[in-house]
Amino acid sequence: MRTTTAIWKTCVAALIAVSAQGASAAFLTSSSAFGSNSLVTDTLSGLTWLNLDVTQGMSFNAVSQGLATDPLYADFRVATRGEVDALFGDGGFYVNSGVIGDTNPTRLASGAAFASAFNGVMQSNGTEFFQGYLGDALSPIDPAHGVYSLWRAGVGFNPASTTVAFAFDDGTGPVSSQSDPGTGTWLVAKSTVSPVPEPATYALMLAGLAVVGAAVRRRRS
C-alpha cells in the first residue's frame, strides 16, 4: 500500500510540474443561434466568448439592452478588463508590457490561432484588428442620462509580421449611445467549461496510471 501511495504522489507531483511550465491556448469555435463559428472557447481559461462580429457596429447601450431583454443574449455578460487581458495573454499577445520585437514562435503560433478563431476587421495593410468595448472601464459624462465615454481593448494581428503584437486599451472610443463600425463588445458566457489539459498532461497522466496499475498487479501476485 505504501508503494502504491508513493507512486501516486510522484505522478501528482509530475502533473503539477507540467502545469507550472505553462501551456499554449487553443481557441475552439462552435456554432450557436448567432450563426456559424459565433462562439470561441479559450481552452486555458475555460471561458467561451461571443465572436466580435456579432456585436460589431452596435453601440454599448444597444448591446446592454440586448443583454437585458433579448433571449439570445441570456447566457452572456459583458467581460471585465481582467478577463479580456487574460484572453489576450492566452492568445500570445503582450498586455501592458515593454517587450519589443519578440519573435517567440510559441507566442506567434498562439496569436495566429487567436486570429483564426475570432472575427476582426481587416485593414488595407493586412492587419486584422480585434477590438471591443469593456464593461468595467466606463467614464461618466452624464450618468443621469446614461451617457458614458467608452474604453475599448483590442489587438492587431498581421500574419506577415514576425514579431509578437501588443494588446492595447483605447480611451478615445465614442460615448455609450454611439457606435463604431470597427468595434464590438467583449461578451463572455456566464458559465465556464473545464479547461482542456495539454497533450503532454494527458500523456503523463496515462503513464502514471499505467505505472500504478503495474504496481498493483505486482503486489497482488
C-alpha positions in Angstrom: 0.0 0.0 0.0 2.8 2.4 0.8 4.5 1.7 -2.5 1.2 2.5 -4.4 0.7 5.7 -2.4 4.3 6.8 -3.1 3.8 6.3 -6.8 0.6 8.2 -6.8 2.3 11.1 -5.1 5.1 11.1 -7.7 2.5 11.1 -10.5 0.6 14.1 -9.0 3.9 16.0 -8.5 4.8 15.4 -12.1 1.4 16.6 -13.3 1.8 19.8 -11.2 5.2 20.4 -12.6 3.9 20.1 -16.2 1.1 22.5 -15.4 3.5 25.0 -13.9 5.6 25.1 -17.1 2.7 26.9 -18.9 0.6 25.9 -21.8 -0.4 27.1 -25.2 -4.0 28.1 -25.7 -6.3 26.6 -28.3 -9.3 28.5 -29.4 -12.2 26.3 -30.3 -15.0 27.7 -32.4 -18.6 26.4 -32.4 -21.9 27.5 -33.7 -24.9 28.9 -31.9 -28.1 30.8 -32.5 -26.0 33.7 -33.6 -24.6 31.7 -36.5 -21.6 29.6 -37.6 -18.4 29.9 -35.6 -20.1 32.5 -33.4 -18.6 31.1 -30.2 -14.9 30.9 -29.3 -13.8 28.8 -26.3 -10.4 29.6 -24.8 -9.1 26.2 -23.6 -6.8 27.7 -21.0 -9.3 29.8 -19.1 -12.4 27.7 -20.0 -14.3 30.9 -20.9 -16.5 31.0 -24.0 -16.7 34.2 -25.9 -19.2 35.6 -28.3 -17.4 36.3 -31.6 -16.8 40.0 -32.1 -18.6 40.3 -35.4 -21.9 39.6 -33.7 -21.8 43.0 -31.9 -19.6 45.0 -34.3 -21.2 48.3 -35.2 -23.5 48.2 -32.2 -23.4 50.8 -29.5 -22.6 49.7 -26.0 -26.1 50.8 -24.9 -27.7 48.6 -27.7 -25.6 45.6 -26.6 -26.6 46.2 -22.9 -30.3 46.4 -23.9 -29.9 43.1 -25.7 -28.3 41.5 -22.7 -31.3 42.7 -20.6 -34.2 41.8 -23.0 -33.1 39.6 -25.8 -33.3 35.8 -25.0 -30.4 35.2 -27.5 -28.1 37.0 -25.1 -29.4 35.4 -21.9 -26.3 33.3 -21.4 -23.8 36.2 -21.8 -22.5 39.2 -19.9 -20.0 41.9 -20.6 -16.5 40.8 -19.9 -14.2 42.6 -17.4 -10.9 44.2 -18.4 -9.1 41.5 -16.4 -10.8 38.7 -18.4 -10.1 40.4 -21.7 -6.4 40.9 -20.7 -6.2 37.3 -19.8 -7.7 36.3 -23.2 -5.1 38.4 -25.0 -2.4 36.8 -22.8 -3.6 33.3 -23.7 -3.6 34.4 -27.3 0.1 35.1 -27.2 -0.1 38.8 -27.2 1.7 41.2 -24.8 -0.6 43.1 -22.4 0.8 46.2 -20.8 4.4 45.0 -21.5 7.5 46.9 -22.6 8.9 43.9 -24.6 9.5 44.9 -28.2 10.4 42.8 -31.2 10.0 39.4 -29.6 9.8 36.6 -32.2 8.9 33.8 -29.8 7.4 31.1 -32.1 5.0 29.8 -29.5 3.5 33.2 -28.9 3.3 33.8 -32.7 1.5 30.5 -33.1 -0.9 31.4 -30.3 -1.6 34.7 -31.9 -2.3 33.0 -35.2 -4.7 30.6 -33.5 -6.5 33.6 -31.8 -6.8 35.4 -35.2 -8.1 32.3 -36.9 -10.9 31.9 -34.3 -12.0 35.5 -33.8 -13.5 37.6 -36.5 -12.0 41.1 -36.6 -11.8 44.0 -39.0 -9.3 43.7 -41.8 -7.2 46.8 -42.7 -5.7 47.7 -46.1 -2.2 47.0 -44.7 -3.1 43.3 -44.0 -3.5 43.8 -40.2 -6.7 42.5 -38.7 -7.9 44.3 -35.6 -9.9 42.7 -32.8 -11.4 45.3 -30.5 -14.4 45.6 -28.3 -15.8 47.7 -25.5 -15.1 47.0 -21.9 -17.8 46.8 -19.3 -15.8 47.9 -16.2 -14.0 50.9 -17.7 -16.8 53.4 -18.5 -16.0 57.1 -17.8 -19.1 59.0 -16.7 -20.1 62.1 -18.7 -23.7 62.4 -17.8 -24.7 59.4 -15.7 -28.2 60.7 -15.0 -28.9 60.2 -18.7 -26.8 57.1 -19.2 -24.0 58.9 -21.1 -20.5 57.5 -20.6 -17.4 57.6 -22.6 -16.1 54.1 -23.6 -12.9 52.3 -23.2 -12.1 49.5 -25.6 -9.5 46.8 -25.6 -8.0 45.2 -28.7 -5.1 43.8 -30.6 -3.9 43.9 -34.1 -2.6 40.7 -35.9 -0.7 40.7 -39.1 0.2 37.2 -40.5 3.1 38.7 -42.4 4.7 40.0 -39.2 7.4 38.0 -37.4 7.0 39.8 -34.1 4.6 39.3 -31.2 1.9 42.0 -31.3 0.8 44.2 -28.4 -2.7 44.3 -26.9 -4.0 47.8 -26.3 -6.5 49.9 -24.4 -8.1 52.8 -26.2 -9.8 55.5 -24.3 -10.9 57.5 -27.3 -14.0 55.4 -28.1 -17.4 57.0 -28.6 -20.0 57.6 -25.8 -22.1 54.6 -24.9 -25.0 55.7 -27.1 -22.9 55.9 -30.2 -21.3 53.1 -32.3 -18.1 52.4 -34.2 -18.3 50.1 -37.2 -15.0 48.5 -36.4 -15.7 47.8 -32.7 -17.9 45.2 -30.9 -18.3 44.4 -27.3 -16.4 41.7 -25.4 -19.1 39.3 -24.2 -18.4 36.1 -22.4 -20.7 33.2 -21.4 -21.9 33.2 -17.8 -20.8 29.6 -17.3 -17.4 28.1 -18.0 -16.2 24.8 -19.2 -13.4 22.8 -17.7 -10.1 24.0 -19.2 -8.6 21.3 -21.6 -5.3 19.8 -20.4 -2.3 19.9 -22.7 -1.5 16.7 -24.6 1.7 16.3 -22.5 -0.5 16.3 -19.4 -2.7 13.6 -20.9 0.3 11.5 -21.7 1.8 11.9 -18.3 -1.5 11.0 -16.7 -1.8 7.9 -18.7 1.8 6.9 -18.0 1.2 7.4 -14.2 -1.9 5.3 -14.3 0.0 2.5 -16.1 2.7 2.6 -13.5 0.2 2.4 -10.7 -1.7 -0.4 -12.4 1.6 -2.4 -12.8 2.5 -1.8 -9.2 -0.9 -3.1 -8.0 -0.7 -6.2 -10.2 2.8 -6.9 -9.0 1.7 -6.5 -5.3 -1.2 -8.9 -5.8 1.0 -11.5 -7.5 
